[in-house]
């Protein structure tokens, strides 16, 4: 199962298998549980954050990636569509391992990406 940035209430977030069957198999999961991560990026660099801070606030970072797909050298044909690309590994082959939701957000942000939404998984 993979963490998503999609809240399901009460401090929990959806986890889902990384496949086209995501919506049917998503589960509401407590943020402390350990799961793996797929990070997403957007095809175009985001406009400056509304608060004009760098890096973006955690709330803003969940909405857009800091770097576009091309800068991350992610292949849109692996995980993605016309607007979003995704990857479970960062350059050098770094994998998240099984981690909690907060660590998953940080893992993606440290790679200048963002945690995927449940629909993007």
Secondary structure, DSSP 4 states (H G I P E B T S, - for coil): -EEEEEEEETTEEEEE-SSTTHHHH-EEEETTS-BB--EEEESSPPPPPTT--SSPPHHHHTTS-SSBHHHHT--TTTSB-SSEEEESEETTTEE--SB-HHHHHHHHHHTT-EEPPTTT-
